[in-house]
């Protein structure tokens, strides 16, 4: 796993801490454990998938949808991070 520079310098998790471990769990087929580790991962992977589809087939997915979905994913990440801070799981 790559070390987190944010955590190294500031001593707390960054907004995407846990995503590497979550991705590893997902690739091993542990879907529930992956979701527990980092819930926004599924939405983030979907965003990457939509972006790739947009680059290859720009008529299938519109830029407006991609931008709106990116904002939704950022909100989900922010809510997840806020919940981690509020519950002291940071």
DSSP file (Angstrom, degrees, kcal/mol; ACC not computed):
  #  RESIDUE AA STRUCTURE BP1 BP2  ACC     N-H-->O    O-->H-N    N-H-->O    O-->H-N    TCO  KAPPA ALPHA  PHI   PSI    X-CA   Y-CA   Z-CA
    1    1 A X              0   0    0      0, 0.0     2,-0.3     0, 0.0    20,-0.0   0.000 360.0 360.0 360.0 142.6    0.0    0.0    0.0
    2    2 A X        -     0   0    0      1,-0.1    18,-0.1     0, 0.0     2,-0.1  -0.598 360.0-114.8 -76.4 136.8    1.1    3.5   -0.7
    3    3 A X        -     0   0    0     -2,-0.3     2,-0.7     1,-0.1     3,-0.1  -0.410  25.6-116.9 -71.8 150.5    1.6    5.7    2.3
    4    4 A X     >  -     0   0    0      1,-0.2     4,-2.0    -2,-0.1     5,-0.1  -0.791  19.1-164.3 -91.3 114.3   -0.7    8.6    2.8
    5    5 A X  H  > S+     0   0    0     -2,-0.7     4,-2.6     2,-0.2     5,-0.3   0.863  90.0  56.9 -64.9 -36.4    1.3   11.9    2.8
    6    6 A X  H  > S+     0   0    0      1,-0.2     4,-2.8     2,-0.2     5,-0.4   0.932 109.8  43.7 -60.1 -47.2   -1.6   13.8    4.3
    7    7 A X  H  > S+     0   0    0      1,-0.2     4,-1.8     3,-0.2    -1,-0.2   0.869 112.3  54.4 -67.7 -35.4   -1.7   11.5    7.3
    8    8 A X  H  < S+     0   0    0     -4,-2.0    -2,-0.2     1,-0.2    -1,-0.2   0.925 118.1  33.6 -63.0 -45.1    2.1   11.6    7.6
    9    9 A X  H  < S+     0   0    0     -4,-2.6    -2,-0.2     1,-0.1    -1,-0.2   0.872 132.3  27.4 -81.3 -38.2    2.2   15.4    7.7
   10   10 A X  H  < S-     0   0    0     -4,-2.8    -3,-0.2    -5,-0.3    -2,-0.2   0.614  94.2-128.5-104.1 -14.7   -1.1   16.1    9.6
   11   11 A X  S  < S+     0   0    0     -4,-1.8     2,-0.3    -5,-0.4    -4,-0.2   0.543  76.4  89.9  80.5   6.0   -1.5   13.0   11.7
   12   12 A X  S    S-     0   0    0     -6,-0.4    -1,-0.2     1,-0.0    -2,-0.2  -0.917  84.5 -88.5-130.6 160.2   -5.1   12.4   10.6
   13   13 A X        -     0   0    0     77,-1.1     2,-0.1    -2,-0.3    77,-0.0  -0.282  38.9-127.8 -63.1 149.0   -6.7   10.4    7.7
   14   14 A X    >   -     0   0    0      1,-0.1     3,-1.6     0, 0.0    -1,-0.1  -0.436  35.4 -93.6 -87.4 171.7   -7.3   12.2    4.4
   15   15 A X  T 3  S+     0   0    0      1,-0.3    66,-0.1    -2,-0.1    -1,-0.1   0.725 126.5  40.1 -61.7 -20.6  -10.7   12.2    2.8
   16   16 A X  T >  S+     0   0    0      2,-0.0     3,-2.0    65,-0.0     4,-0.3   0.273  80.2 134.0-113.0  13.1   -9.8    9.1    0.7
   17   17 A X  T <  S+     0   0    0     -3,-1.6    -4,-0.1     1,-0.3     0, 0.0  -0.403  70.5  32.4 -60.2 134.3   -7.9    7.1    3.3
   18   18 A X  T 3> S+     0   0    0     -2,-0.1     4,-2.3    20,-0.1    -1,-0.3   0.216  86.1 106.8 101.6 -12.5   -9.0    3.5    3.2
   19   19 A X  H <> S+     0   0    0     -3,-2.0     4,-2.5     2,-0.2     5,-0.2   0.868  77.5  51.5 -69.0 -35.4   -9.7    3.5   -0.5
   20   20 A X  H  > S+     0   0    0     -4,-0.3     4,-2.3     2,-0.2    -1,-0.2   0.945 113.7  43.5 -65.3 -47.1   -6.7    1.3   -1.3
   21   21 A X  H  > S+     0   0    0      1,-0.2     4,-2.4     2,-0.2    -2,-0.2   0.887 114.1  51.9 -64.5 -38.2   -7.6   -1.3    1.3
   22   22 A X  H  X S+     0   0    0     -4,-2.3     4,-2.4     2,-0.2    -2,-0.2   0.904 109.1  49.5 -64.9 -41.8  -11.2   -1.1    0.1
   23   23 A X  H  X S+     0   0    0     -4,-2.5     4,-2.5     2,-0.2    -2,-0.2   0.902 110.1  51.3 -63.9 -41.0  -10.2   -1.6   -3.5
   24   24 A X  H  X S+     0   0    0     -4,-2.3     4,-1.3     2,-0.2    -2,-0.2   0.925 110.9  47.9 -61.7 -44.9   -8.1   -4.6   -2.5
   25   25 A X  H  <>S+     0   0    0     -4,-2.4     5,-2.5     1,-0.2     4,-0.3   0.895 111.4  51.2 -62.0 -39.9  -11.0   -6.1   -0.6
   26   26 A X  H ><5S+     0   0    0     -4,-2.4     3,-1.3     1,-0.2    -2,-0.2   0.906 108.2  51.1 -64.0 -42.0  -13.3   -5.5   -3.6
   27   27 A X  H 3<5S+     0   0    0     -4,-2.5    -1,-0.2     1,-0.3    -2,-0.2   0.766 107.3  54.4 -68.1 -24.3  -10.8   -7.2   -6.0
   28   28 A X  T 3<5S-     0   0    0     -4,-1.3    -1,-0.3    -5,-0.2    -2,-0.2   0.497 122.8-107.6 -84.3  -4.6  -10.7  -10.2   -3.6
   29   29 A X  T < 5S+     0   0    0     -3,-1.3     2,-1.5    -4,-0.3     3,-0.2   0.520  79.4 132.0  92.2   6.2  -14.5  -10.4   -3.8
   30   30 A X     >< +     0   0    0     -5,-2.5     4,-2.4     1,-0.2     5,-0.2  -0.593  23.0 163.9 -90.3  75.6  -15.2   -9.1   -0.3
   31   31 A X  H  > S+     0   0    0     -2,-1.5     4,-2.4     1,-0.2    -1,-0.2   0.902  71.0  45.6 -64.0 -44.9  -17.9   -6.6   -1.3
   32   32 A X  H  > S+     0   0    0     -3,-0.2     4,-2.3     2,-0.2    -1,-0.2   0.922 114.7  47.8 -67.9 -43.3  -19.4   -6.0    2.1
   33   33 A X  H  > S+     0   0    0      1,-0.2     4,-2.0     2,-0.2    -1,-0.2   0.892 111.5  52.2 -63.1 -38.5  -16.0   -5.6    3.8
   34   34 A X  H  X S+     0   0    0     -4,-2.4     4,-2.2     2,-0.2    -2,-0.2   0.915 109.7  48.1 -62.3 -44.1  -15.0   -3.3    1.0
   35   35 A X  H  < S+     0   0    0     -4,-2.4    -2,-0.2     1,-0.2    -1,-0.2   0.886 111.2  50.7 -65.6 -38.5  -18.0   -1.1    1.5
   36   36 A X  H  < S+     0   0    0     -4,-2.3     3,-0.3     1,-0.2    -1,-0.2   0.872 110.0  50.9 -65.4 -36.4  -17.5   -1.0    5.3
   37   37 A X  H  < S-     0   0    0     -4,-2.0    -2,-0.2     1,-0.2     2,-0.2   0.928 136.8  -5.6 -68.5 -46.0  -13.9    0.0    4.8
   38   38 A X    ><  -     0   0    0     -4,-2.2     3,-1.8    -5,-0.1     4,-0.3  -0.657  62.8-169.4-154.2  89.9  -14.6    2.9    2.4
   39   39 A X  T >  S+     0   0    0     -3,-0.3     3,-0.8     1,-0.3     4,-0.5   0.806  83.0  60.7 -55.1 -37.2  -18.2    3.4    1.2
   40   40 A X  T 3> S+     0   0    0      1,-0.2     4,-2.4     2,-0.1    -1,-0.3   0.602  80.0  90.0 -70.1  -6.4  -17.6    6.0   -1.5
   41   41 A X  H <> S+     0   0    0     -3,-1.8     4,-2.9     1,-0.2     5,-0.2   0.902  83.6  51.8 -58.1 -43.7  -15.3    3.6   -3.5
   42   42 A X  H <> S+     0   0    0     -3,-0.8     4,-2.1    -4,-0.3    -1,-0.2   0.920 112.4  45.8 -59.7 -44.5  -18.2    2.2   -5.5
   43   43 A X  H  > S+     0   0    0     -4,-0.5     4,-1.9     2,-0.2    -1,-0.2   0.867 112.9  50.9 -66.4 -36.6  -19.3    5.6   -6.6
   44   44 A X  H  X S+     0   0    0     -4,-2.4     4,-2.1     2,-0.2    -2,-0.2   0.897 109.9  49.0 -68.0 -41.5  -15.7    6.7   -7.3
   45   45 A X  H  X S+     0   0    0     -4,-2.9     4,-2.5     2,-0.2    -2,-0.2   0.882 109.8  52.3 -65.5 -38.0  -15.2    3.6   -9.5
   46   46 A X  H  X S+     0   0    0     -4,-2.1     4,-3.0    -5,-0.2    -2,-0.2   0.895 107.4  52.7 -63.6 -39.1  -18.4    4.3  -11.3
   47   47 A X  H  X S+     0   0    0     -4,-1.9     4,-2.3     2,-0.2    -2,-0.2   0.923 110.0  47.7 -61.6 -44.5  -17.2    7.9  -12.0
   48   48 A X  H  X S+     0   0    0     -4,-2.1     4,-2.3     2,-0.2    -2,-0.2   0.919 112.5  49.6 -62.6 -43.0  -13.9    6.5  -13.4
   49   49 A X  H  X S+     0   0    0     -4,-2.5     4,-2.6     1,-0.2    -2,-0.2   0.936 111.5  48.1 -60.6 -47.3  -15.9    4.1  -15.6
   50   50 A X  H  X S+     0   0    0     -4,-3.0     4,-2.5     1,-0.2    -1,-0.2   0.878 110.5  52.6 -61.5 -37.9  -18.2    6.8  -16.8
   51   51 A X  H  X S+     0   0    0     -4,-2.3     4,-2.1     2,-0.2    -1,-0.2   0.905 110.1  47.4 -65.8 -40.9  -15.2    9.1  -17.6
   52   52 A X  H  X S+     0   0    0     -4,-2.3     4,-2.0     2,-0.2     5,-0.2   0.926 112.6  48.8 -65.7 -44.0  -13.6    6.3  -19.7
   53   53 A X  H  X S+     0   0    0     -4,-2.6     4,-3.7     1,-0.2     7,-0.2   0.908 110.4  52.4 -61.1 -40.9  -16.8    5.7  -21.5
   54   54 A X  H  < S+     0   0    0     -4,-2.5    -1,-0.2     1,-0.2    -2,-0.2   0.899 109.1  49.2 -61.8 -40.9  -17.2    9.4  -22.2
   55   55 A X  H  < S+     0   0    0     -4,-2.1     3,-0.3     1,-0.2    -1,-0.2   0.860 120.6  35.6 -67.7 -34.5  -13.7    9.6  -23.6
   56   56 A X  H  < S+     0   0    0     -4,-2.0     2,-0.4     1,-0.2    -2,-0.2   0.901 135.5  20.0 -85.2 -44.0  -14.3    6.6  -25.9
   57   57 A X    >X  +     0   0    0     -4,-3.7     3,-1.6    -5,-0.2     4,-1.1  -0.723  65.2 175.2-127.0  79.7  -17.9    7.2  -26.8
   58   58 A X  T 34 S+     0   0    0     -2,-0.4     5,-0.1    -3,-0.3    -1,-0.1   0.660  77.9  61.9 -64.7 -13.7  -18.8   10.9  -26.1
   59   59 A X  T 34 S+     0   0    0      1,-0.1    -1,-0.3     3,-0.1     3,-0.1   0.729  99.3  54.5 -83.1 -20.3  -22.3   10.5  -27.5
   60   60 A X  T <4 S+     0   0    0     -3,-1.6     2,-0.5     1,-0.2    -2,-0.2   0.928 116.5  31.2 -77.8 -46.6  -23.3    7.8  -24.9
   61   61 A X  S  < S-     0   0    0     -4,-1.1    -1,-0.2    -8,-0.2     2,-0.2  -0.956  82.8-138.6-116.7 128.0  -22.5    9.9  -21.8
   62   62 A X     >  -     0   0    0     -2,-0.5     4,-2.0    -3,-0.1     5,-0.1  -0.521  16.6-124.2 -85.5 151.6  -22.8   13.6  -21.9
   63   63 A X  H  > S+     0   0    0      1,-0.2     4,-2.5     2,-0.2     5,-0.2   0.851 111.0  58.3 -61.4 -36.3  -20.3   16.0  -20.3
   64   64 A X  H  > S+     0   0    0      1,-0.2     4,-2.4     2,-0.2    -1,-0.2   0.921 106.7  47.2 -62.5 -43.9  -23.1   17.6  -18.2
   65   65 A X  H  > S+     0   0    0      1,-0.2     4,-2.9     2,-0.2     5,-0.2   0.923 111.2  52.0 -61.9 -44.2  -24.0   14.2  -16.6
   66   66 A X  H  X S+     0   0    0     -4,-2.0     4,-2.1     1,-0.2    -2,-0.2   0.900 111.0  47.0 -60.8 -42.7  -20.3   13.5  -15.9
   67   67 A X  H  X S+     0   0    0     -4,-2.5     4,-1.9     2,-0.2    -1,-0.2   0.920 113.6  47.8 -65.3 -44.1  -19.8   16.9  -14.2
   68   68 A X  H  X S+     0   0    0     -4,-2.4     4,-2.0     1,-0.2    -2,-0.2   0.907 112.4  48.7 -64.6 -41.6  -23.0   16.4  -12.1
   69   69 A X  H  X S+     0   0    0     -4,-2.9     4,-2.5     1,-0.2    -1,-0.2   0.875 107.8  55.4 -67.0 -36.3  -22.1   12.9  -11.1
   70   70 A X  H  X S+     0   0    0     -4,-2.1     4,-2.3    -5,-0.2    -1,-0.2   0.894 107.5  49.8 -61.9 -39.9  -18.6   14.1  -10.2
   71   71 A X  H  X S+     0   0    0     -4,-1.9     4,-2.2     2,-0.2    -1,-0.2   0.909 109.8  51.1 -64.7 -41.6  -20.1   16.7   -7.8
   72   72 A X  H  X S+     0   0    0     -4,-2.0     4,-2.4     2,-0.2    -2,-0.2   0.920 110.2  49.3 -61.5 -43.7  -22.3   13.9   -6.3
   73   73 A X  H  X S+     0   0    0     -4,-2.5     4,-2.5     1,-0.2    -2,-0.2   0.908 109.9  51.0 -63.6 -41.8  -19.3   11.7   -5.7
   74   74 A X  H  X S+     0   0    0     -4,-2.3     4,-2.4     1,-0.2    -1,-0.2   0.887 110.1  49.9 -62.5 -38.4  -17.4   14.6   -4.1
   75   75 A X  H  X S+     0   0    0     -4,-2.2     4,-2.7     2,-0.2    -2,-0.2   0.912 109.9  50.6 -65.5 -42.1  -20.4   15.2   -1.8
   76   76 A X  H  X S+     0   0    0     -4,-2.4     4,-2.4     2,-0.2    -2,-0.2   0.912 111.3  48.2 -61.9 -42.6  -20.5   11.5   -0.9
   77   77 A X  H  X S+     0   0    0     -4,-2.5     4,-2.4     2,-0.2    -2,-0.2   0.914 112.4  49.2 -63.2 -43.0  -16.7   11.6   -0.1
   78   78 A X  H  X S+     0   0    0     -4,-2.4     4,-2.5     2,-0.2    -2,-0.2   0.905 111.8  48.0 -64.5 -41.7  -17.2   14.8    2.0
   79   79 A X  H  X S+     0   0    0     -4,-2.7     4,-2.4     2,-0.2    -2,-0.2   0.917 111.9  50.1 -64.5 -43.3  -20.1   13.3    4.0
   80   80 A X  H  X S+     0   0    0     -4,-2.4     4,-2.1    -5,-0.2    -2,-0.2   0.915 112.4  47.2 -60.5 -43.6  -18.1   10.1    4.6
   81   81 A X  H  X S+     0   0    0     -4,-2.4     4,-2.2     2,-0.2    -2,-0.2   0.897 111.0  51.4 -66.0 -41.4  -15.2   12.1    5.8
   82   82 A X  H  X S+     0   0    0     -4,-2.5     4,-2.8     1,-0.2    -1,-0.2   0.903 109.8  49.9 -62.2 -41.7  -17.4   14.2    8.1
   83   83 A X  H  X S+     0   0    0     -4,-2.4     4,-2.2     2,-0.2     6,-0.3   0.886 108.8  52.5 -64.8 -38.7  -18.9   11.1    9.6
   84   84 A X  H  X>S+     0   0    0     -4,-2.1     5,-1.8     2,-0.2     4,-0.7   0.911 113.0  44.6 -62.5 -41.9  -15.5    9.7   10.2
   85   85 A X  H ><5S+     0   0    0     -4,-2.2     3,-0.6     1,-0.2    -2,-0.2   0.928 113.1  50.4 -67.1 -45.1  -14.5   12.9   12.0
   86   86 A X  H 3<5S+     0   0    0     -4,-2.8    -2,-0.2     1,-0.2    -1,-0.2   0.851 114.3  43.5 -64.0 -35.5  -17.7   13.0   14.0
   87   87 A X  H 3<5S-     0   0    0     -4,-2.2    -1,-0.2    -5,-0.2    -2,-0.2   0.542 110.7-119.6 -88.8  -6.5  -17.5    9.4   15.2
   88   88 A X  T <<5S+     0   0    0     -4,-0.7    -3,-0.2    -3,-0.6    -4,-0.1   0.686  73.4 130.7  78.6  18.5  -13.8    9.7   16.0
   89   89 A X      <       0   0    0     -5,-1.8    -4,-0.2    -6,-0.3    -5,-0.1   0.099 360.0 360.0 -87.9  23.3  -12.8    7.0   13.5
   90   90 A X              0   0    0     -6,-0.4   -77,-1.1    -5,-0.2    -1,-0.2   0.445 360.0 360.0 -93.9 360.0  -10.1    9.1   12.1
